[in-house]
Amino acid sequence: MTESGAQLFARLEARRCLKDIEKKLFPGDGGPEHGELVELHGAEGTGKTELLYHLLSRCLLPLSAAGLEVDVVFMDTDYSLDMLRLVSILDSRLNAARSSSSSGSDEELLGSCLARLLVVHCSSSSQLLLTLHFLETTLTSRPRVALLLIDSISAFYWPDRCEGGTSVTKQEEKLSKCAELLGRLLRDYRITAFATCHAIRRNYSGPSSSSSSSSSSDIDRPYLCRPWQRLVTHRLLCSRQETTNMAANNSREPKRHPMFTVHCTSSSSSSSSSSSKTKLYRSSSFCITDAGVEFI
């Protein structure tokens, strides 16, 4: 396969490392390195989307607003990207960081943030695979792209299972190809990728004494194809917790505040052998405000 000079320059040019994208999430020295994949796993309503918007806004915001100021490609497979919510988060953080020395109007700053975002919609696993093929052109023409977001990678899990029939190989064929292609893009262009994954319950046994613990572990367990699982270097397991506090006016009715917890598992290869990996763990809690995610 031949490679043009522009493609070679785009591959070898140093892209922004996202190791400091959110240090409160990751154990050890920080977040993902160049070419690493982070999976956000959890059931519906566990804060995955808001956490994704938090990370996305961190990348889009300028350096003056405590952002990373890099370009982002957002692959929306669920057609659930809420641009109004994203704009609201960006606007709140720009206002919080605004000072007398800042130049440009609020509209100009917000417009420059959104100009760094490229949104692509995919309606099937075949379209996702084709989009990843054409992504190389985008990475070549936009060397400032440092982050790829996929929401969600599990959107076509059930359609692919139905299309594959009884053959597990055929069921996982398209996602395996996506994982293989994504791995090459991460390696060659040194970008970082985040992908959400919806939790599913595969154990449909009847109620028993240990049903609650078994169903919880079944939901948390990875279920996508092995090529994808081998590609994941950081796994964020999101869950929701209800905390009950009495209102300040001594009301008899308790006031419930949703609290979210993220358990991060990071796998880092040792310097002596790439086959041996050390796992690091960290747990964080956050709540969701009008301005986005707020860590506690």
Phi, psi and omega in degrees: 000123180279157182224131180282167178296323179295319178295319179296318180295319180294326180287318188272342180294138183291118175267158182295129175281137183257029181298331181255028181296323174194095185291343180283351181265325193252146178279173175070225187277354180143203187277200186289147176274181174303137173077018181252156183241132178245129178252128175259110187245139178169163179285172179295139178081021180254011173090012182298314183294317179295323177294323177294318177296324178297312179293321179296315180294326177301322181282325184280330183294149178288167180299328180293342179250029179063031177257180180259343175056056177234161177278148184227138171254123182248113176265110184261100181268344179262356184053042185239010179294119181263095183294327179296320179293317179297316179297321179298318179294314179299316182295320179296320182283329175292319178295322180293329182265357184291138178223174182293337182273353182289143181251150178091152179281169179298321180295321180293317179295317179294320178296322178293327176295313182291334178292341178275357184254130174242118183255131178233133180256138178231134184249002178200164178294328176295319179291325176297319179296317178295322179296319177296325176298314183281349180297333180300324177296319179295317180295330178287319183277340181234081183294350178276355177291120181240347185225136172242124177248133177237119181228096002235162181284343182261011184299330185250021182298310182288317175302321179292325177294319179293319181291329182280350180068223183272354181273116179296324180299316179290326178298323185260004187300312185290317179294325177297319177294321177297317180295319179296316180291319179297320178300321178293319179295319179297320182286315186283322185255000172054043174264171176245144182233140171239139180218135175272152180219120180288137177282143176230155177255116181260350180263109184252027179290158182292172181295141178213180182294330181251023185294323183294315181289322181291322180291325179295314180292329179292322179292323184283343187285136176299143182227352179287171187299156183299321176303323177290315181299324179291336182281333184288126178253335177227134180235120179256113180262113185263140177215161181244140181230137177260122176250133184254123177233144176285142180295157185294335182270020178058033177293147180289336181277125179289146178256121184265131178241120179292133178236139182242143181237139177238123175255117183257132173240118182246135177249121179238132180285140177285158182289335183281327182210130180288342181280334180269129184234143177253132181260133178242150185229150174202143177242138179225155178235147178208161172237167184248124179245181177297332181269007178108203183288136176231115181284147184248000000 
